[in-house]
C-alpha cells in the first residue's frame, strides 16, 4: 500500500501506539506515514525510523491545510482541549475543513461510544465532530473507543492505599478496553485501504460493575478494596477536595453517572472484526501493569 497516512497527536500516548502498530504490526513503510503534532521536536525518534514529521496545530487552520497536503488518509485523534467549552469541537471542525481543502480522501476519527445518548460532559464534542465529518462528504471511519483500562491506573493506586473506592456508578456496568488495543484496531483500519465509510465501537468482551472491577483489582494487588457508593455531588466534592480541576472532576462524575444509567454497558465484536484478535481482559491488563497499580 503506497497511500500516505497522517496521524495527528503523534506525540501523545494513543498516537505513538497507532504509529507503532502501523509500522510493526501492519508493516506500513515508515516513509508513507506522516506524524503530526504541535511540537514536532518531540518526534525525533520517529524521524530516525524514516517517518515524516510535520507541525499540526489545531488552532491554526492555514497551518493544518499545509500539514495535510498530499495526504490520502488522515487520522484525527481528538484533542485534549477540555478546559474550555466548545474549543475542542471548533478545533476538530477546523481540521475537517482543512482536510477537505487539502484533498484528503479518507478521514478517521477517534470518538466515544454512543455520543448521541450520553451524560458524559465531552460527548457533544464527539457527536459534533462525527457530524462534521459525515457532512464533509469525505469517506470516513469513525472509531468509538470505550473507556480505557488505563484510566483506572490514575485513581486505583490511591484507592488501594486506603482500601476504599468511592464510586457513583451504582449498579451500572461498563465495558473497558486497553489504549494499546484501541491503537491496534485504529492502525488496522488505517492500513486496510478501505474506501467505504464505517463506524466501529471498540469495547472489551464483557461489562463489569464496580464491585466486579474492585474484586479484580483486589485479586491482582493482593489488597482488599471496598466500594463505597456515593452521590454525584459527594464524588465531585471529594475530587475537588483532592485538588482535581473542576472540569476534570465534572468529567469523571459524568462518566460515573453515564455508567449508572447503563449507557456504557455496550459490548461489540468490532475490535475482533478489525484485528482478528480478542481484546486484552481487564485482569490481564492489571497483571501486566501491577507495578503501576500498586504504586
Secondary structure, DSSP 8 states (H G I E B T S, - for coil): ----EEESSTTSHHHHHHHHHHHHTS---GGGEEEEES-GGGGHHHHHTT-EEEE--TT-HHHHHHHTTT-SEEEE------SSTTHHHHHHHHHHHHHHHHT-SEEEEEEETTTTS---TTHHHHHHHHHHHHHHTSEEEEEEE--BGGGHHHHHHHHHHHTEEEE--TT-EE--B-HHHHHHHHHHHHHT---S-EEEEE--SS-EEHHHHHHHHHHHHTS--EEEE--HHHHHHHHHHTT--HHHHHHHHHHHHHHHTTTT----SHHHHHHSS----HHHHHHHTHHHHT-
